[in-house]
Structures are given as structure tokens and as C-alpha cells.
Amino acid sequence: MTDCGWMPMMGAGLLFMVLFWVLVISGVVYLVRWLMVQGIAGRPESSLDILKKRYARGEISKQEFEEMKRVLQA
């Protein structure tokens, strides 16, 4: 008689259980990170952000930038 019984199967089951939980946890982490990125990228730009980009690209002068900024903040 052998004392092995179900021991070889239990080792494989334990391995698959650990692999399953690693995949589940990895999936949850990936989903949370993806949702965070979508939330940040999905929000619209404010008027001031657009104004700052236009000034940075040289589309408007400093005087125009300051005037428009003052109007937006009023």
C-alpha cells in the first residue's frame, strides 16, 4: 500500500488556486488603474487651461493673455 493517496492532486490544486487569485487581484488592480486614467483623461479642459496653452504656443501675446485671464477670473 502507498500513503500517497490524493497528495499529488492537492499540490496541483494549490498551484491553480494561487494562480487564480494572482490573476483576479491583477485584474482588479488593472481595472482600477484604467478607470483612474479614464477619469483624468475624460474631464474637459477649463478655459484657463486652454488660454495657457494658447499663450505657450505663441498664439497670443502676454498682454492679451493677462487681459483674457483677468476676464475669466472675474
C-alpha positions as a Markdown table, in Angstrom:
| # | Residue | x | y | z |
|---|---|---|---|---|
| 1 | Met | 0.0 | 0.0 | 0.0 |
| 2 | Thr | 1.0 | 3.5 | -0.7 |
| 3 | Asp | 0.4 | 6.6 | 1.5 |
| 4 | Cys | 0.3 | 9.0 | -1.4 |
| 5 | Gly | -3.4 | 8.9 | -1.9 |
| 6 | Trp | -4.6 | 12.3 | -3.2 |
| 7 | Met | -1.4 | 14.3 | -2.3 |
| 8 | Pro | -0.2 | 14.8 | -5.9 |
| 9 | Met | -3.5 | 16.2 | -6.9 |
| 10 | Met | -3.6 | 18.5 | -3.9 |
| 11 | Gly | -0.3 | 20.1 | -4.9 |
| 12 | Ala | -1.6 | 20.9 | -8.4 |
| 13 | Gly | -4.9 | 22.2 | -6.9 |
| 14 | Leu | -3.0 | 24.5 | -4.6 |
| 15 | Leu | -0.9 | 25.8 | -7.5 |
| 16 | Phe | -4.0 | 26.6 | -9.6 |
| 17 | Met | -5.7 | 28.2 | -6.7 |
| 18 | Val | -2.8 | 30.6 | -6.1 |
| 19 | Leu | -2.6 | 31.3 | -9.9 |
| 20 | Phe | -6.3 | 32.0 | -9.9 |
| 21 | Trp | -6.1 | 34.6 | -7.1 |
| 22 | Val | -3.0 | 36.2 | -8.6 |
| 23 | Leu | -4.9 | 36.7 | -11.8 |
| 24 | Val | -8.0 | 38.0 | -10.0 |
| 25 | Ile | -6.0 | 40.5 | -8.0 |
| 26 | Ser | -4.0 | 41.6 | -11.0 |
| 27 | Gly | -7.2 | 42.1 | -13.0 |
| 28 | Val | -8.7 | 44.3 | -10.2 |
| 29 | Val | -5.6 | 46.4 | -10.0 |
| 30 | Tyr | -5.5 | 46.8 | -13.8 |
| 31 | Leu | -9.2 | 47.8 | -13.8 |
| 32 | Val | -8.8 | 50.4 | -11.0 |
| 33 | Arg | -5.8 | 52.0 | -12.7 |
| 34 | Trp | -7.6 | 52.0 | -16.1 |
| 35 | Leu | -10.6 | 53.7 | -14.5 |
| 36 | Met | -8.4 | 56.3 | -12.8 |
| 37 | Val | -6.8 | 57.2 | -16.1 |
| 38 | Gln | -10.1 | 57.4 | -17.9 |
| 39 | Gly | -11.4 | 59.8 | -15.3 |
| 40 | Ile | -8.5 | 62.1 | -15.6 |
| 41 | Ala | -8.4 | 62.0 | -19.4 |
| 42 | Gly | -12.1 | 62.3 | -19.7 |
| 43 | Arg | -12.6 | 65.6 | -18.0 |
| 44 | Pro | -12.9 | 68.7 | -20.2 |
| 45 | Glu | -10.2 | 71.4 | -20.1 |
| 46 | Ser | -11.0 | 74.6 | -18.3 |
| 47 | Ser | -11.0 | 77.9 | -20.1 |
| 48 | Leu | -7.9 | 79.0 | -18.2 |
| 49 | Asp | -6.0 | 75.8 | -19.3 |
| 50 | Ile | -6.9 | 76.5 | -22.9 |
| 51 | Leu | -5.7 | 80.1 | -22.5 |
| 52 | Lys | -2.4 | 78.9 | -21.0 |
| 53 | Lys | -1.8 | 76.6 | -23.9 |
| 54 | Arg | -2.6 | 79.3 | -26.5 |
| 55 | Tyr | -0.1 | 81.6 | -24.8 |
| 56 | Ala | 2.5 | 78.8 | -24.6 |
| 57 | Arg | 2.1 | 78.1 | -28.4 |
| 58 | Gly | 2.6 | 81.8 | -29.1 |
| 59 | Glu | -0.9 | 82.4 | -30.5 |
| 60 | Ile | -1.5 | 85.4 | -28.2 |
| 61 | Ser | 0.8 | 88.0 | -26.6 |
| 62 | Lys | 1.4 | 88.4 | -22.9 |
| 63 | Gln | -0.8 | 91.5 | -22.8 |
| 64 | Glu | -3.7 | 89.5 | -24.5 |
| 65 | Phe | -3.1 | 86.6 | -22.1 |
| 66 | Glu | -3.3 | 88.8 | -19.0 |
| 67 | Glu | -6.4 | 90.6 | -20.2 |
| 68 | Met | -8.2 | 87.4 | -21.0 |
| 69 | Lys | -7.1 | 85.8 | -17.8 |
| 70 | Arg | -8.5 | 88.8 | -15.8 |
| 71 | Val | -11.8 | 88.5 | -17.7 |
| 72 | Leu | -12.0 | 84.7 | -17.0 |
| 73 | Gln | -11.3 | 85.1 | -13.3 |
| 74 | Ala | -13.8 | 87.9 | -12.8 |
